[in-house]
Amino acid sequence: MITMVGRILAVLVFVLSCAAVTACGKNPTDDLNFKAPQGWTSLPSVMGFKVWMKNQKNDNQVLFLVDLPGKANVKLDSDISKEIGNSGYSGGNIGVVEKRSQIKICGDHDAEFMEARADKNGQRMVTEIVMTKWKSDLYISFYSRTANGPSDPQAEAAIRSLCAKS
């Protein structure tokens, strides 16, 4: 549980630093057809981000969704991607990016995918990240889990379900 709390706090630091330069966000699912995994617990939305945790003892799987309203400009997008790639959020809390690629989500919509690995509290962690833009908003989703455990296919699908509502 300490690992999960640490990861939540690390992303909170990043989100709060983004919030310092942006307007306070709405619930990030408001404008998306985002599909969180079934059976995961959702925490209340705060400042444009939402967290889900898997309801299994000692599982350490967590899913984040962040909406940066009005920040779908190329500079912020590339700055965040560069920050993840260079040092991870908040100085290495997400880990070192080992994979990066351009992907398509929601049919034919452009997104960036990254996979990072880190050692946290004696455990090897994997974090998958998807970033995309819709209208004027930048959306970032994260799925973090222990590297030695199985991934959850629903969580992996969820971070790619950043599809705008029609």
N, C-alpha and C positions, 0 to 999 in steps of 0.2 A: 504494500500500500504506500510506503514511503516513496517508492519509485514513481508511482502514478501521481502522487501529490506533487512531487518535484517537477514532473513534466508539466502538470497543469500550471504550477507557479511560473515555470520558465516561459510558457506560451502567454500567460497573463502579463508578464513583464513586457514581452514584445507587443502584445495587443494594446496595453496601456501606453506604451511609447508611441505606437501608431495613432492611438486616440488623441494623444497630446497635439498632434499636427492635423487631425481630422475632426469632423463633427462626430458627436456620439452616435454610434450606429443603432440601427433598429435590429430586430430579430433577423439574423441572416437568412432564415428560411422564408421570410415574407414574400420575396420575389422569385423564389426558386422552387422547382419541383424536386427538391432534395429528398432523398429517401434514406433516412437513418436505419441502421440495422434493427431488425425485430429483436425484442428482448433486452435491448440496451437501455440504461437509465439516462434520462436527459436532465441536465441541470438548467436552471433558468438562464435565459439569454441576458448577457451583460455587455454593454458598450459595443454591440455589433459582433459578438462572438457567442458561440454555443458549444457546449461540451456534452458528450455522451460517454458513458463507461459501461463496460460489459459486466453483467451481473453474475459473475462467477468468482468464487473465492480464490484469491491470489492469482488472478488472471493477468492483471496489469495491461489491459488493452484499453485504449482511449481514442476517441475521435473528436476532432475540433473542426469547427466551421467559422470562418472569419469573413465579415463583409466590411470592406473599406469604402463607404459610400462616397461617390464623387471623385474617386482616386484611380480611375481606370486610364490614367495617362501613362505613356510609355516610360517616362523617367521613374516614377514610383515603382511600376511593375519591374523594370530592370534592376532598380536598386534593391528591392526585396529579394529577387532571384539571385542577384550577386551576393547579397549578405548571407543567404542560406548556403550558397555554394562555397563561399570563402570561409566562413567561421561558424555558421549555424546561428540561430537566433540567440540573442543575449550572450554572445561569446562562447558558443559551442554547446548549448543545451540541447539542440536537436541532433547534432553530430556532424560528421563529415559526409558530404554528398558523394556517393559512389556512382550514381546513375543520374543522367539528366537527358530528357528527350522532349520533343514536341509531339503531342498526341491530339487525337480528335475525341471529343465527347459530345453527347447529345446529338448524334448524327454526324454533322460535319463542322462542329464548332472547335476552334483552336484552343489549346490549353498547354501548359507546361507541366511535365511530371518530373519529380526528383525523388530519389531514395537515399536516405542518410542512415548511417550506423554510428552508434555511440556506446561507450561503456558507462553505465550509470549504476552506482551503488552495487557494484559487483556483478551486474547483469549486462549482457550484450543486448542492445535495443535496436530496433529497426523502425524508422519513421518514413512513411510514404506521403508525399506532398503533391497536391494538384492546385495550380493557379490558373484562373481564367478571368476574363472581363465580360460583363454584360452591361450594355448601355454605358452609364457613367461609373459603374461600381466594379471594384476589383474583389474577387472572391478567392480565398485560400482555404483548402481543406487538408487536414492532417490525419493520418491513421498511424498510431504508435503502438508497438507491441514488443514482447521479448523475442529475440532472434531465434531462440531454441524451441519456441512453441509454434504450433500451427497458426497460420494466418486465418482470419475470418473472411470468407469470400463476400459476405454481405457488407462488411466494413470496407473492403477493397472496392466494391461496386459503389458504395455510398460516396466515397471521396471523388468519384468520377461522375456523380449525378448532380453536378452543378448546372442544371438546365433551367433556363429562364422560363417562368410561367408565361403562357400565351395570353 
